Amino acid sequence: MVKPSNIKITAGSNELVEGLFGQVLPYVFEILPYLHARNIFPDWEIPSTLYGYPPHGLIIPGVVDLAYQATPGPKVEVNLLQLRIRHSQVLGNDWRRLSTIWNDYFCIPHRITESAATLGSLSDAVGVHYRGNDKLTASWDTNLVTHNDYLLIIRDFLATRPEFRRIFLATDDFRFYHFLKLNLSLDIINLGEVGFHKVEAGLEELAAKADRAMLDCVLLSRCGAVLLTSSALPSFTKILNPELEIYRVSASKLFAAIPYFPVAYIPCYNSSSPQISALVDRLMKNDWTREGDAQFYNVPFAAGPRYLLPSALRRVYNYVRGVEQWRGFGWIGRLRIHLRKWALERSR
């Protein structure tokens, strides 16, 4: 039973300075398992530098609404970033459980769902998300997917799935929309050009940008299947629709020594074509699933402790991870895996 508390979780106006799905919503999500386990349902007052709604520039409530009625009256304010220091958890790939937790706290605003409804059913559409701009050079995070690379993969998918007759495209690179129009005969649905999301603006523009991002996410979640490059926005569709068929076509490299939620847990695209398999294999170079640590996150789970190792052992772990590639030091990699296994078993 939901019991709203007299706590209000807040953030400073300049504390959340990155993307909506890449930082703001995950930062909130990572404390929800802790709150949920204790039946804590607080009020929220979360602003963001790149998004916000008049008059106070808030994201929560705003881009999402509360799924419950907050307790009226005075509140004890708790800073989100301070709360994260002690209670942030690693999120996993138990999509149904994670969706349940998320939906117990938040819901999509009616203005977004009403806008999404105007497009009707998208069950016969492949949702395609292409992240351009900074992702084109973010080699620490992923690998470059060119327009032509993606076209080959989309064609390969469509060739084996004749039930899909349309494409719903969400992208921050509008050139890709024109590229697909020139190279595919299918109807391509797109809501129009958007600017680069990491640009500050007035509140009206920030609100419109937030609504568009959430609308794209909702619409992708309603497609029959989804393909994506490395991006948090389309990956969040698995929270909105845990049963969604979805594949990523490029690497998600380890982020702060853990898989980057939710992108990392989206399954990689597979093809029966040797040419496409070779292409995807190149795009997946250094993907986190190819690291020795992947075995510790392969078992479905909703959330777990962020630090599985005591501080002293974390320093040892990080050191050996850095030198295990040296010639003659293969035993260090095996030691690292044993340390990780011991810590994981200790945490359960």
Secondary structure, DSSP 8 states (H G I E B T S, - for coil): ---EEEEEEE--TTT--S-IIIIIHHHHHTTHHHHHHTT-EEEEEEE-SS--BTTTTEEETTTSEESS----S--EEEEHHHHHHHH-EEE-S-HHHHHHHHHHHEE--HHHHHHHHTT--EEEEEEEEE--GGGGS-TTT-----HHHHHHHHHHHHHH-TT--EEEEEES-HHHHHHHHHH--SEEE-------SS----HHHHHHHHHHHHHHHHHHHTEEEEEE-S-HHHHTHHHH-TT--EEE-S----BTTB--TTGGGS-B---S-HHHHHHHHHHTTT-GGGSGGGGGT-S--SEEES--S-HHHHHHHHHHHHHTTSTT-HHHHHHHHHHHHHHHHHH-
